[in-house]
Amino acid sequence: MATSSAMMALGTEAPPFDLPDPTGGRHRFDERVGDAGLLVMFICNHCPYVKHVQEPLARLAEEWMENGLGVVAINSNDVSAYPDDSPPRMAEVAERIGYPFPYLFDEDQSVARAYGAVCTPDFFLFDRDHRLVYRGRFDHTRPGGATPATGADLAAAVALVLTGETPPADQAPSMGCSIKWKPGNEPM
């Protein structure tokens, strides 16, 4: 069943993170922010909504990173219940798709909780002052539909952030699979 993003309040300061990638490297928020800001994405490997956007997301992210936006993806799913989302599988997917950004593992799910992330994919775009300026969908398309994903909604927001402007506040929520919470770790 599809879940819509919780839509963190615009202007919220970015919660910090310090997370590993599947190879054991560590990545902190303040090290990943680009000159224009940072896009934090909550994704996973098995979700059909994420699979639908993986390839265009990788292409767009590469362009955005070349233009000064930091980009990271975070997997917060319970891998004991969803082994396809384990770090070794994350590394395989990142290589196969060609993710140009770090794909990080939030094992204790604390970062997903701090961001109020509830679905995959869930996008949080912060400006150069670390303030949330966009939280919403990649675009209007859905898996199984006739229209391929383009990332139009997120790309329009990023284009404004890259020029120092703020995206309009009227934003459509992201939709996808719910984050797979560990028992007792579900958000209230």
C-alpha positions, 0 to 999 in steps of 0.5 A: 500500500502506498504511503505519502510523505509527512511533509516536514515544515519548510524552513526547518533546519536540516538534522545532522547525520553521520552514517556509513556507506556499504564499504564502511566509509562514513559520511556526515551532513556537513561534509556532504553539503554542496555550495548550493545546498544538499538533497537528502533522499530516503530510498531502498532497493526493493520498492517499486516506486524507487525502482521507477525513478532510479535511472533518471534520478542517477542522471539528474543527480550527476548533473546537480552535483556538477553544479554545486548541489550535494546529494546523498541517499539513505536506506533506513529499512529493517534489513532483517525483515527485508534482506534485499535492502542490506548493505551488500545489496545496496552496493550492488544496486548503486553500482548497477544503476550508477549512483553518483552519490553516496548511498548510506545505511541508517541501521538504527533508523534514527536519521529517518525519524529525525527527518520525518521520512515515512516512505521511499522515495522521500526527498528533502532539499536544503538550501545553502543555509541548511533550511528545507526548501522542498519536500515532495515528489520526484514527479507525477508518474507512478510505477506501472504507468505509461509515462516514464519518470522525468523528475520534473517536480524535483528538478524544478525545485533544484534548478531554483536552489542552484540559482539561489532562489526558493521553490514555491511552497505549493509542493505535492507529497512524495508517494511510495512504499512505507519505510520498513520499521524495526519492531517498536521503532515505528514513528508515533 
